[in-house]
Amino acid sequence: MVRKRIFRATLFALIAGLLLSLSSGLVAADDPYIPSGPPHAFYGDVLINGNPAPVGTKVEAVGTGVKTTALNPIYTDVAGKYGTSGATGDKLIVQGDDTLVDGTTLTFYIDDVSTEQTFIWQSGNETELHLSVTIPEVTLTFDVIGTGSVTEPASSPVTDIPYGDTVNLLAVETDDCWEFDGWTADTTPGFDAIDDPSDPDTFITMDADYSIHANFVLKTVTLNVDVDGVGGTVTEPASSPVTDIPCGNTVNLFADPDPLYLFNGWSADTTEGLAAINAAGDPDTFITMDDNYSIHANFVQITTFGGGGGLGAPPEITTNLFGSEDTFRISVTGRILDTITVTSPDGKLTITIPANTIARDSLGNPLSSLTVDVDPDPPCPVPEDESIIGLAYSFGPDGATFNPPIQITFAYDPDEIPEGVLEGELIIAFCDEDSGEWIQVPAVVDTDNNIITAEISHFTTYAIIGKGVVIVVPEKPEPAPEPSPPAPKPAPAVFSPKSMSVLPAEVNPGEMVEIRVIVTNTGGEGGTHDVILKVNSVKEDSKTISLNAGESKEVSFTISRDKPGTYQIESDGLSGSFVVKEAVVKPVTPTPTPAPEVTEEGIQWWIWVIIAAVVFAGVVAGLYFYGRRAKA
């Protein structure tokens, strides 16, 4: 009888030691504590909004003393099921420190949403518990950045989307010059919910409210221009290739034949390229760059001159300056081939027309003559408080244009300047017969040499005027219509902000935010511009860009902030903002007095030694007392 008692005591000690060791082995290695006893295991069905929860759904039990371990929470491997019954397979294992006692109430969560279901914890139990939760329906908002459209979904916002459902996304390019550049979202979780952000045809998994954007960027294209054979040059554009042309922009073309050659039209490598040229037979035209194009200027040699039906002699321009005649070469396109400098016999007027100047009459034909005569009775009257200094000169043919402008220099006699008129305030003006006004042109007065020089772009009547201003005269009969003056010189570069995007709009502390600013040169010439980024009115960064006339360019900055709050962004007159969210900190259960270190395999080896020693000592003691009783 005594032998049986000793045997039972020994067996109990062995079993107790093994159970304690096994339950300790379930604790995560990074949470060194001694469990209060064997865990409570759970498994069963799991539903979201009445449907089986998808694979990867998180299931968690929370309660006083409950610890987070490798098996709490767990994630579903099969839709609608968490854990498995029987001795094999994972379960939701709930255990904790010495504050977790039998009778503790557990609350269950699905994807961090409370199921409002509870259960009583009992050490060593295994329970089949079916869980369900209702998660509110969610909303998807989307828009387009750039030129393009979103056809799926058909409209924004999309409301009442069941939690966890997917929504198809389809971004469509509607303009040949704009291409899809990816999906973005206002938040990192929203971006991560998109299956493939680089694919215009994709889907998003709606496990929260999300705001996303379909991004389109303006393509840039390249123009290659050359001369097919010989016989001339292409002066516009100045060099080839021309790269980084914003798609849809136009590029001016000008082909200039050599002497004894004629322009014979533009050609292109593709039908589309030829169709993009505004007037393929005109040496002075333009091309609309909606794709990459290669074009060619063609010239043909003149082989016959003179009579008999030939092509005639190469064109010339005849000058007649106060009866003094001369001739100069000019191309069939109106380009002056030699610099023309002529001075009147009295030395009062000098005209300079540089080589390569385009000289055309009012109908756009190459200029064939150039005349200058004294105009004794200009059609525009001069007010009483102003005077014409010297003589007015009529330049002809009236309406002739020059590109670039040509130079005229007047010499004057200072003795002819009326009293009260300062020599340094003399101007050159032309008579605008439509308005009856003298219109001032930019001029430079050289009082040492008594000359005044101006650049003019068209022919009419010009004169030196003392105290030059725009003079309005009484209305006069409507004169015969005159051609409009040529377009003014290109305006200087003007840099205008077009748009700004701040992505994402909300970040966690330390996460990067990208600011994109699109700047356009709306002026007539190219130039450089400093794009400055300010955060809360303090300069953060700057970048220098170069833009041709009409060109746009995107400038990108990346910044981060550690301190929560709202940050105001400014750049080139545009503004935006982003928010650094407060760091989310989960409640921390007070850590008990540190216990012996636990590894992934359970209690450290030396605890096993102590347990084995205790068991062995119990066995030896039992056998010893049994032997003594037997002898007695």
C-alpha positions as CSV (number, residue, x, y, z in Angstrom):
1,M,0.0,0.0,0.0
2,V,2.8,2.3,0.9
3,R,4.6,1.4,-2.3
4,K,1.6,2.5,-4.3
5,R,1.5,5.9,-2.6
6,I,5.1,6.5,-3.3
7,F,4.6,5.6,-6.9
8,R,1.6,8.0,-7.3
9,A,3.6,10.8,-5.7
10,T,6.5,10.3,-8.0
11,L,4.3,10.1,-11.1
12,F,2.4,13.3,-10.1
13,A,5.7,15.2,-9.7
14,L,6.9,14.0,-13.2
15,I,3.6,15.0,-14.9
16,A,3.5,18.4,-13.1
17,G,7.0,19.2,-14.2
18,L,6.3,18.3,-17.8
19,L,3.1,20.3,-18.0
20,L,4.8,23.4,-16.5
21,S,7.6,23.0,-19.1
22,L,5.2,22.6,-22.1
23,S,3.1,25.5,-21.2
24,S,6.2,27.7,-20.7
25,G,7.4,26.8,-24.2
26,L,4.3,28.5,-25.8
27,V,5.5,32.0,-24.7
28,A,7.2,34.1,-27.3
29,A,11.0,34.4,-26.9
30,D,10.8,38.2,-26.8
31,D,8.3,38.3,-23.8
32,P,10.2,36.6,-21.0
33,Y,7.6,35.7,-18.3
34,I,6.4,32.5,-16.6
35,P,2.8,31.7,-17.7
36,S,0.2,31.3,-14.9
37,G,-0.6,27.9,-16.2
38,P,-1.7,25.9,-19.2
39,P,-3.4,28.1,-21.9
40,H,-7.0,28.2,-23.1
41,A,-7.2,27.3,-26.8
42,F,-9.9,28.5,-29.2
43,Y,-11.0,27.7,-32.8
44,G,-14.1,28.0,-34.9
45,D,-15.9,30.0,-37.7
46,V,-15.2,33.6,-38.4
47,L,-17.6,35.9,-40.4
48,I,-17.4,39.5,-41.5
49,N,-20.7,41.1,-42.5
50,G,-22.2,37.7,-42.6
51,N,-19.7,36.3,-45.1
52,P,-16.7,34.0,-44.5
53,A,-13.7,36.2,-43.5
54,P,-11.1,36.2,-46.2
55,V,-7.7,34.5,-45.8
56,G,-5.4,36.7,-43.8
57,T,-8.0,38.0,-41.4
58,K,-6.7,38.8,-38.0
59,V,-8.3,37.2,-34.9
60,E,-7.3,38.2,-31.4
61,A,-8.3,37.7,-27.8
62,V,-7.8,40.6,-25.3
63,G,-8.2,40.5,-21.5
64,T,-6.6,41.3,-18.2
65,G,-3.1,39.7,-18.0
66,V,-3.4,38.3,-21.6
67,K,-0.1,38.4,-23.4
68,T,0.6,38.8,-27.2
69,T,2.3,35.6,-28.4
70,A,3.1,33.8,-31.6
71,L,-0.5,32.4,-31.5
72,N,-2.5,35.4,-30.3
73,P,-3.4,37.0,-32.6
74,I,-3.6,34.4,-35.4
75,Y,-4.4,34.9,-39.1
76,T,-6.9,32.8,-41.0
77,D,-5.4,30.2,-43.5
78,V,-8.8,29.1,-44.7
79,A,-11.7,31.5,-45.6
80,G,-14.2,31.6,-42.7
81,K,-12.1,29.5,-40.3
82,Y,-9.6,30.4,-37.5
83,G,-7.7,27.5,-35.9
84,T,-8.5,23.8,-36.2
85,S,-9.9,21.2,-33.9
86,G,-8.0,18.1,-32.7
87,A,-4.5,17.6,-31.4
88,T,-2.8,19.0,-34.6
89,G,-3.0,22.4,-36.3
90,D,-2.8,25.9,-34.9
91,K,-5.4,27.4,-32.6
92,L,-5.9,30.8,-30.9
93,I,-3.8,30.2,-27.8
94,V,-4.6,32.5,-24.9
95,Q,-2.2,32.7,-22.0
96,G,-0.7,35.4,-19.8
97,D,1.1,36.3,-16.6
98,D,0.0,35.6,-13.0
99,T,-2.8,38.2,-13.3
100,L,-4.6,36.0,-15.8
101,V,-6.7,33.7,-13.6
102,D,-9.6,31.4,-14.2
103,G,-12.8,33.4,-14.6
104,T,-11.1,36.3,-16.5
105,T,-13.3,37.7,-19.2
106,L,-11.9,37.6,-22.8
107,T,-13.1,39.9,-25.6
108,F,-12.5,38.9,-29.2
109,Y,-11.5,41.2,-32.1
110,I,-11.6,40.6,-35.9
111,D,-9.2,42.9,-37.9
112,D,-9.0,45.1,-34.8
113,V,-12.7,45.6,-34.7
114,S,-14.5,44.3,-31.5
115,T,-16.9,41.5,-32.1
116,E,-18.6,42.4,-28.7
117,Q,-18.3,38.6,-28.0
118,T,-16.8,37.5,-24.7
119,F,-15.8,34.2,-23.1
120,I,-14.4,33.1,-19.7
121,W,-10.8,32.0,-19.6
122,Q,-10.1,28.6,-18.0
123,S,-6.6,27.2,-17.8
124,G,-6.1,24.1,-19.9
125,N,-9.5,24.3,-21.8
126,E,-10.1,24.0,-25.5
127,T,-13.2,25.7,-26.9
128,E,-15.0,25.9,-30.2
129,L,-16.2,29.5,-30.5
130,H,-17.7,31.0,-33.6
131,L,-17.0,34.7,-34.1
132,S,-18.6,37.4,-36.3
133,V,-18.4,41.1,-36.7
134,T,-20.2,43.8,-38.7
135,I,-17.8,46.3,-40.3
136,P,-19.4,49.5,-41.8
137,E,-19.4,50.0,-45.6
138,V,-16.6,52.1,-47.0
139,T,-16.2,54.8,-49.7
140,L,-13.8,55.3,-52.6
141,T,-13.0,58.8,-53.9
142,F,-10.9,59.3,-57.0
143,D,-9.9,62.1,-59.4
144,V,-7.5,62.7,-62.3
145,I,-4.3,64.7,-62.2
146,G,-3.3,65.9,-65.7
147,T,-5.3,65.2,-68.9
148,G,-7.0,61.8,-69.0
149,S,-10.0,60.0,-67.6
150,V,-11.1,57.2,-65.3
151,T,-13.8,55.0,-66.8
152,E,-14.0,52.5,-64.0
153,P,-15.6,53.4,-61.6
154,A,-17.9,55.5,-63.7
155,S,-18.1,58.3,-61.2
156,S,-16.7,59.5,-57.8
157,P,-17.3,59.0,-55.0
158,V,-18.3,55.3,-54.9
159,T,-20.2,54.7,-51.7
160,D,-21.7,51.8,-49.7
161,I,-18.9,49.4,-50.7
162,P,-18.9,46.3,-48.5
163,Y,-15.8,46.0,-46.4
164,G,-13.1,43.9,-48.0
165,D,-14.7,44.1,-51.5
166,T,-12.5,44.9,-54.5
167,V,-13.3,47.8,-56.9
168,N,-12.0,47.7,-60.5
169,L,-9.9,50.7,-61.6
170,L,-9.4,51.7,-65.3
171,A,-7.5,54.9,-66.3
172,V,-7.8,55.9,-70.0
173,E,-5.5,58.1,-72.0
174,T,-7.7,60.6,-73.9
175,D,-5.0,62.8,-75.5
176,D,-2.0,61.5,-77.6
177,C,0.2,63.9,-75.8
178,W,-0.6,62.7,-72.3
179,E,0.4,59.3,-70.9
180,F,-0.7,57.4,-67.7
181,D,1.9,57.8,-64.9
182,G,0.5,55.6,-62.2
183,W,-2.1,55.6,-59.3
184,T,-1.4,57.4,-56.1
185,A,-3.3,57.8,-52.8
186,D,-3.6,60.2,-50.0
187,T,-2.4,57.7,-47.5
188,T,0.1,54.9,-47.4
189,P,-2.6,52.2,-46.6
190,G,-4.6,53.5,-49.5
191,F,-1.6,53.1,-51.9
192,D,-0.8,49.7,-50.5
193,A,-4.5,48.6,-51.2
194,I,-4.0,49.1,-54.9
195,D,-3.0,45.8,-56.5
196,D,-0.6,47.3,-59.1
197,P,-0.3,51.1,-59.0
198,S,1.7,51.2,-62.2
199,D,-1.1,49.5,-64.2
200,P,-4.0,51.6,-65.6
201,D,-6.2,48.5,-65.4
202,T,-6.1,47.2,-61.8
203,F,-8.2,47.0,-58.7
204,I,-8.2,48.2,-55.1
205,T,-9.2,46.2,-52.0
206,M,-11.6,48.4,-49.9
207,D,-10.8,47.7,-46.2
208,A,-11.2,51.4,-45.3
209,D,-12.2,54.8,-46.9
210,Y,-9.6,55.7,-49.5
211,S,-8.9,58.7,-51.8
212,I,-6.8,57.9,-54.9
213,H,-5.6,59.7,-58.0
214,A,-5.0,58.7,-61.6
215,N,-1.9,60.6,-62.8
216,F,-1.2,61.6,-66.4
217,V,1.9,63.5,-67.5
218,L,2.6,65.5,-70.7
219,K,5.0,63.6,-73.0
220,T,8.0,65.3,-74.5
221,V,9.0,64.6,-78.1
222,T,12.0,65.1,-80.4
223,L,12.4,66.8,-83.9
224,N,15.2,65.9,-86.3
225,V,15.7,68.3,-89.2
226,D,18.3,68.1,-92.0
227,V,18.9,69.1,-95.6
228,D,18.2,66.4,-98.2
229,G,21.3,66.8,-100.4
230,V,22.7,70.3,-101.0
231,G,21.5,73.7,-102.0
232,G,20.7,75.5,-98.8
233,T,20.5,75.5,-95.0
234,V,17.9,75.3,-92.3
235,T,18.1,78.3,-90.0
236,E,15.1,77.5,-87.8
237,P,15.5,75.5,-85.7
238,A,19.1,76.5,-85.2
239,S,20.3,73.0,-84.5
240,S,19.1,69.4,-84.7
241,P,17.9,67.4,-82.9
242,V,15.5,69.5,-80.9
243,T,14.7,67.5,-77.7
244,D,12.3,67.8,-74.8
245,I,9.6,69.5,-76.8
246,P,6.3,69.5,-74.9
247,C,3.9,67.4,-76.9
248,G,1.5,69.5,-78.9
249,N,3.8,72.6,-79.2
250,T,4.8,74.0,-82.5
251,V,8.4,74.5,-83.8
252,N,9.1,77.2,-86.4
253,L,10.8,76.0,-89.7
254,F,12.8,78.1,-92.1
255,A,14.7,76.8,-95.1
256,D,17.1,79.2,-96.9
257,P,18.3,78.3,-100.4
258,D,21.9,79.1,-101.5
259,P,22.4,81.3,-104.5
260,L,21.3,79.6,-107.7
261,Y,19.1,77.2,-105.8
262,L,15.3,77.2,-105.1
263,F,13.5,75.7,-102.1
264,N,11.7,72.5,-103.2
265,G,9.5,71.7,-100.2
266,W,9.7,69.8,-96.9
267,S,9.5,66.0,-96.7
268,A,9.2,63.6,-93.7
269,D,10.0,60.0,-92.9
270,T,6.4,59.3,-92.1
271,T,3.0,60.3,-93.5
272,E,2.1,61.6,-90.0
273,G,5.2,63.7,-89.9
274,L,4.4,65.3,-93.3
275,A,0.8,66.0,-92.2
276,A,2.2,67.8,-89.1
277,I,3.9,70.4,-91.2
278,N,1.6,73.4,-91.6
279,A,2.6,74.2,-95.2
280,A,5.1,71.7,-96.7
281,G,5.7,73.9,-99.8
282,D,6.5,77.0,-97.8
283,P,10.1,77.5,-96.6
284,D,8.9,79.6,-93.7
285,T,6.3,77.5,-91.8
286,F,6.0,75.4,-88.6
287,I,5.4,71.8,-87.5
288,T,3.0,70.7,-84.7
289,M,4.9,68.2,-82.5
290,D,2.4,65.6,-81.4
291,D,5.0,62.8,-81.8
292,N,8.7,62.2,-82.7
293,Y,9.4,63.4,-86.2
294,S,12.2,63.5,-88.7
295,I,11.9,66.0,-91.6
296,H,14.0,67.2,-94.5
297,A,14.5,70.5,-96.4
298,N,14.7,70.0,-100.1
299,F,16.4,72.3,-102.7
300,V,16.7,72.3,-106.5
301,Q,19.4,74.0,-108.5
302,I,18.5,76.7,-111.1
303,T,20.0,75.6,-114.4
304,T,18.6,78.1,-116.9
305,F,18.7,81.9,-116.9
306,G,17.5,84.6,-119.2
307,G,14.9,84.5,-122.0
308,G,13.5,81.5,-124.0
309,G,11.2,80.4,-121.2
310,G,14.0,80.0,-118.7
311,L,13.8,80.7,-115.0
312,G,15.4,84.1,-115.3
313,A,18.3,85.7,-113.4
314,P,18.7,85.3,-109.7
315,P,16.6,87.8,-107.8
316,E,18.1,91.2,-106.8
317,I,16.9,94.1,-104.7
318,T,17.3,97.6,-106.1
319,T,18.0,100.6,-103.8
320,N,17.2,104.2,-104.8
321,L,18.3,106.6,-102.2
322,F,17.6,110.2,-103.3
323,G,18.3,109.2,-106.9
324,S,21.4,107.1,-106.1
325,E,20.8,103.5,-107.3
326,D,22.4,100.2,-106.5
327,T,21.6,96.5,-106.5
328,F,22.0,93.7,-104.0
329,R,21.3,90.0,-104.0
330,I,18.2,88.6,-102.3
331,S,17.0,84.9,-102.2
332,V,13.7,83.7,-103.4
333,T,12.5,83.5,-99.8
334,G,13.4,87.2,-99.2
335,R,16.7,86.6,-97.4
336,I,19.2,89.4,-97.9
337,L,22.4,87.7,-99.1
338,D,24.8,90.6,-98.6
339,T,24.8,93.3,-96.0
340,I,23.3,96.5,-97.4
341,T,24.7,99.8,-96.1
342,V,23.6,103.0,-98.0
343,T,24.0,106.6,-97.1
344,S,22.2,109.7,-98.5
345,P,24.3,112.1,-100.6
346,D,24.1,114.7,-97.8
347,G,25.1,112.2,-95.2
348,K,22.0,112.9,-93.1
349,L,20.6,109.3,-93.3
350,T,22.2,105.9,-93.2
351,I,20.4,102.6,-93.6
352,T,22.0,99.2,-92.6
353,I,20.4,95.9,-93.5
354,P,22.5,92.9,-92.2
355,A,22.9,89.8,-94.4
356,N,20.3,87.1,-93.6
357,T,17.6,89.7,-92.8
358,I,14.2,88.6,-94.2
359,A,12.9,91.5,-96.3
360,R,9.4,91.2,-97.7
361,D,6.7,93.5,-99.1
362,S,3.2,94.0,-97.7
363,L,2.0,90.9,-99.5
364,G,4.8,88.7,-98.1
365,N,6.8,88.5,-101.3
366,P,10.6,89.0,-101.4
367,L,11.4,92.7,-101.4
368,S,12.4,93.9,-104.9
369,S,13.2,97.5,-104.2
370,L,14.1,100.0,-101.5
371,T,13.5,103.7,-101.8
372,V,13.9,106.7,-99.5
373,D,12.7,110.3,-100.3
374,V,12.1,113.5,-98.3
375,D,8.5,113.8,-97.2
376,P,7.8,117.5,-97.2
377,D,4.3,117.1,-95.9
378,P,3.9,114.1,-93.5
379,P,0.3,112.9,-93.1
380,C,0.6,113.1,-89.3
381,P,0.4,116.7,-87.9
382,V,2.9,117.7,-85.2
383,P,1.5,119.5,-82.1
384,E,2.4,123.1,-81.5
385,D,4.7,122.3,-78.5
386,E,6.8,119.8,-80.6
387,S,8.9,120.1,-83.7
388,I,10.3,117.9,-86.5
389,I,14.1,118.3,-86.3
390,G,15.5,118.4,-89.9
391,L,13.4,116.6,-92.4
392,A,10.9,113.7,-92.5
393,Y,11.8,110.8,-94.7
394,S,9.4,108.4,-96.5
395,F,10.8,104.9,-96.7
396,G,9.3,102.6,-99.3
397,P,7.7,100.5,-100.3
398,D,5.2,101.3,-97.7
399,G,4.5,98.3,-95.5
400,A,7.7,96.5,-96.2
401,T,8.8,94.3,-93.2
402,F,12.2,93.2,-91.9
403,N,13.1,90.4,-89.6
404,P,15.2,91.0,-87.6
405,P,14.7,94.8,-87.5
406,I,17.1,97.0,-89.6
407,Q,19.1,100.0,-88.4
408,I,18.6,103.6,-89.4
409,T,20.8,106.5,-88.3
410,F,19.8,110.2,-88.6
411,A,22.3,113.0,-88.4
412,Y,21.0,116.3,-87.1
413,D,22.2,119.9,-86.8
414,P,22.1,121.0,-83.1
415,D,21.4,124.6,-84.3
416,E,18.0,123.4,-85.6
417,I,16.9,122.2,-82.2
418,P,14.3,124.7,-80.9
419,E,14.9,126.5,-77.7
420,G,13.6,124.6,-74.6
421,V,14.1,121.2,-76.3
422,L,16.9,119.2,-74.7
423,E,19.2,117.5,-77.3
424,G,19.3,114.3,-75.2
425,E,15.5,114.0,-75.3
426,L,15.3,113.8,-79.1
427,I,13.4,110.7,-80.4
428,I,12.7,109.0,-83.7
429,A,9.1,108.4,-84.4
430,F,7.0,107.1,-87.3
431,C,3.8,108.3,-88.7
432,D,0.9,105.9,-88.1
433,E,-1.6,107.0,-90.7
434,D,-4.4,104.9,-89.2
435,S,-4.4,106.8,-85.9
436,G,-2.8,110.1,-87.1
437,E,-0.2,109.8,-84.4
438,W,3.6,109.9,-84.3
439,I,4.7,106.7,-82.6
440,Q,8.0,106.7,-80.8
441,V,10.5,103.9,-81.5
442,P,13.5,102.9,-79.2
443,A,16.5,105.1,-80.2
444,V,19.9,106.1,-78.9
445,V,21.0,109.7,-79.0
446,D,24.8,110.4,-79.5
447,T,25.1,114.1,-78.6
448,D,28.9,114.0,-79.2
449,N,28.5,113.1,-82.9
450,N,25.0,114.6,-83.3
451,I,23.4,111.4,-84.5
452,I,20.4,109.3,-83.3
453,T,20.0,105.6,-84.1
454,A,17.0,103.3,-84.0
455,E,16.0,99.8,-85.1
456,I,12.8,99.6,-87.3
457,S,10.9,96.5,-88.5
458,H,8.7,98.1,-91.2
459,F,8.8,101.0,-93.7
460,T,6.7,104.2,-93.5
461,T,7.5,107.9,-92.8
462,Y,10.1,108.5,-90.0
463,A,11.5,111.8,-88.5
464,I,13.4,113.2,-85.6
465,I,11.1,114.9,-83.1
466,G,11.9,117.1,-80.3
467,K,10.3,116.1,-77.0
468,G,8.9,112.9,-78.5
469,V,5.6,111.8,-77.2
470,V,2.6,110.0,-78.7
471,I,0.4,112.7,-80.2
472,V,-3.3,112.3,-80.8
473,V,-4.7,114.5,-83.6
474,P,-8.3,115.2,-84.5
475,E,-10.1,112.5,-86.4
476,K,-9.5,112.4,-90.1
477,P,-11.1,110.6,-93.0
478,E,-10.4,106.9,-92.9
479,P,-7.3,106.2,-95.1
480,A,-6.9,103.2,-97.3
481,P,-6.2,100.1,-95.2
482,E,-2.5,99.4,-94.6
483,P,-1.1,96.0,-93.7
484,S,-0.6,95.4,-90.0
485,P,2.9,95.9,-88.6
486,P,4.9,92.8,-88.0
487,A,4.7,91.1,-84.7
488,P,6.9,92.6,-82.0
489,K,10.0,91.0,-80.7
490,P,9.4,88.0,-78.5
491,A,8.6,88.9,-74.9
492,P,11.2,87.9,-72.3
493,A,10.8,84.7,-70.3
494,V,8.0,84.7,-67.8
495,F,7.8,81.8,-65.4
496,S,4.3,80.9,-64.2
497,P,3.4,78.2,-61.7
498,K,0.8,75.7,-63.1
499,S,0.0,73.2,-60.4
500,M,1.3,71.7,-57.2
501,S,0.7,68.2,-55.7
502,V,1.6,67.1,-52.1
503,L,1.7,63.3,-51.8
504,P,0.7,61.8,-49.5
505,A,-1.4,64.3,-47.6
506,E,-1.0,62.5,-44.3
507,V,2.1,60.7,-43.0
508,N,3.5,59.2,-39.9
509,P,6.5,60.9,-38.2
510,G,9.6,60.5,-40.2
511,E,7.9,59.4,-43.4
512,M,8.7,61.1,-46.7
513,V,6.4,63.5,-48.5
514,E,6.8,64.4,-52.2
515,I,6.0,67.9,-53.5
516,R,5.7,68.2,-57.3
517,V,5.5,71.7,-58.9
518,I,4.8,72.2,-62.6
519,V,6.2,75.6,-63.9
520,T,5.5,76.9,-67.4
521,N,7.5,79.6,-69.4
522,T,4.7,81.8,-70.8
523,G,7.1,84.3,-72.3
524,G,8.5,84.4,-75.8
525,E,12.1,83.5,-75.0
526,G,13.9,80.8,-73.0
527,G,15.5,81.3,-69.6
528,T,16.4,79.9,-66.2
529,H,14.3,80.1,-63.0
530,D,14.9,79.2,-59.3
531,V,12.0,77.1,-57.9
532,I,12.0,77.7,-54.1
533,L,10.3,75.4,-51.6
534,K,9.2,76.9,-48.3
535,V,7.8,74.9,-45.3
536,N,5.9,77.1,-42.8
537,S,7.3,80.2,-44.6
538,V,10.9,79.0,-44.1
539,K,13.0,78.1,-47.1
540,E,13.5,74.4,-47.3
541,D,15.1,73.8,-50.7
542,S,15.5,75.2,-54.2
543,K,16.2,74.0,-57.7
544,T,17.2,75.8,-60.9
545,I,15.4,74.9,-64.1
546,S,15.9,76.0,-67.8
547,L,12.8,76.3,-69.9
548,N,12.3,77.2,-73.6
549,A,9.4,79.5,-74.5
550,G,6.1,77.6,-74.0
551,E,7.8,74.7,-72.2
552,S,6.6,73.2,-68.9
553,K,8.7,71.2,-66.5
554,E,7.9,69.4,-63.3
555,V,10.2,70.0,-60.2
556,S,10.1,67.4,-57.4
557,F,11.1,67.9,-53.7
558,T,11.1,65.3,-50.9
559,I,10.9,66.2,-47.2
560,S,10.0,64.6,-43.9
561,R,9.1,65.8,-40.4
562,D,9.2,64.0,-37.1
563,K,7.0,66.4,-35.1
564,P,3.2,65.8,-35.5
565,G,1.2,68.7,-36.9
566,T,0.1,70.5,-40.1
567,Y,2.9,71.9,-42.4
568,Q,2.2,74.6,-44.9
569,I,3.9,74.3,-48.3
570,E,4.7,77.3,-50.6
571,S,6.4,77.4,-54.0
572,D,6.2,80.0,-56.8
573,G,2.9,81.4,-55.4
574,L,1.3,77.9,-55.0
575,S,0.4,76.5,-51.7
576,G,-0.5,73.2,-50.1
577,S,-0.1,71.3,-46.9
578,F,0.5,67.9,-45.3
579,V,-0.2,66.5,-41.9
580,V,2.2,64.5,-39.7
581,K,-0.1,62.3,-37.6
582,E,0.4,61.5,-33.9
583,A,2.3,58.3,-33.3
584,V,-0.2,55.5,-32.2
585,V,1.0,53.8,-29.0
586,K,-0.9,50.7,-27.9
587,P,-1.7,50.4,-24.1
588,V,1.1,48.6,-22.4
589,T,0.4,46.0,-19.7
590,P,2.7,46.5,-16.7
591,T,5.6,44.2,-17.0
592,P,6.0,41.8,-14.0
593,T,9.2,41.3,-12.2
594,P,11.7,39.8,-14.7
595,A,11.6,36.0,-14.8
596,P,14.2,33.7,-16.1
597,E,14.9,34.2,-19.8
598,V,12.7,32.2,-22.2
599,T,13.8,31.2,-25.7
600,E,11.7,30.1,-28.7
601,E,12.1,26.5,-27.4
602,G,10.8,27.3,-23.9
603,I,12.6,27.7,-20.6
604,Q,16.4,27.9,-20.6
605,W,18.3,24.6,-20.2
606,W,19.3,25.2,-16.6
607,I,15.6,25.4,-15.6
608,W,15.2,22.0,-17.2
609,V,18.1,20.7,-15.1
610,I,16.5,22.0,-11.9
611,I,13.2,20.4,-12.8
612,A,14.9,17.1,-13.5
613,A,16.9,17.3,-10.3
614,V,13.7,17.9,-8.3
615,V,12.0,14.9,-10.0
616,F,15.0,12.8,-9.4
617,A,15.3,13.8,-5.7
618,G,11.6,12.9,-5.3
619,V,12.1,9.4,-6.8
620,V,15.2,8.8,-4.6
621,A,13.5,9.9,-1.5
622,G,10.5,7.7,-2.2
623,L,12.7,4.7,-2.7
624,Y,14.7,5.4,0.4
625,F,11.6,5.6,2.7
626,Y,10.1,2.5,1.0
627,G,13.3,0.5,1.7
628,R,13.3,1.5,5.4
629,R,9.6,0.5,5.8
630,A,10.3,-2.8,4.2
631,K,13.1,-3.6,6.6
632,A,11.0,-2.5,9.6
